[in-house]
């Protein structure tokens, strides 16, 4: 516990990693559309993955899986990795 007068000598740069910056040029609608694209890619992938379809036989189940928070977090991570450039982010989401 820190005493009020003392300084915290820990370097936050060493212990923390920036994964989202609010200072970007994307609109809320663009971010939502990219997240929707990530969900669609996840649903499509689960629908064609035979091991996934045996565990989740319904497309509705695959859609529910794609709509989870981790899919949205992954989309945000890709946007951050692409420096908030939608074209680059789409290429990272859909390589090839």
C-alpha positions, -999 to 999 in steps of 0.1 A, spaced: 0 0 0 13 34 -9 16 62 15 0 94 2 33 114 0 53 86 -17 55 81 -54 47 49 -72 80 39 -87 66 11 -108 67 18 -146 33 13 -160 48 10 -195 65 -22 -184 34 -37 -168 7 -25 -192 1 -29 -229 -22 -5 -248 -48 -25 -266 -73 2 -276 -68 39 -282 -98 63 -281 -78 87 -304 -87 73 -338 -106 85 -368 -132 57 -369 -168 64 -362 -189 43 -339 -208 30 -370 -176 19 -387 -165 0 -356 -199 -16 -353 -198 -26 -389 -163 -42 -385 -175 -61 -355 -205 -73 -375 -181 -85 -402 -161 -103 -376 -192 -120 -363 -202 -130 -399 -168 -145 -405 -170 -164 -373 -204 -178 -381 -193 -188 -416 -162 -205 -402 -181 -224 -376 -207 -235 -402 -180 -250 -424 -159 -265 -396 -169 -301 -393 -156 -305 -358 -175 -275 -347 -207 -286 -365 -207 -319 -346 -206 -301 -313 -230 -273 -325 -253 -288 -351 -275 -258 -355 -265 -226 -374 -283 -207 -346 -257 -221 -321 -228 -211 -344 -243 -176 -346 -247 -174 -309 -210 -184 -305 -199 -157 -330 -219 -131 -311 -200 -136 -278 -180 -108 -263 -147 -125 -273 -155 -121 -310 -161 -83 -304 -128 -81 -284 -110 -99 -312 -124 -74 -337 -112 -45 -315 -78 -61 -312 -75 -64 -350 -85 -28 -354 -59 -17 -329 -32 -39 -346 -42 -23 -380 -37 11 -365 -75 17 -370 -73 14 -408 -104 -5 -419 -88 -18 -451 -58 -32 -433 -80 -46 -405 -102 -64 -431 -70 -79 -446 -60 -91 -412 -94 -106 -405 -96 -122 -440 -60 -131 -449 -53 -143 -484 
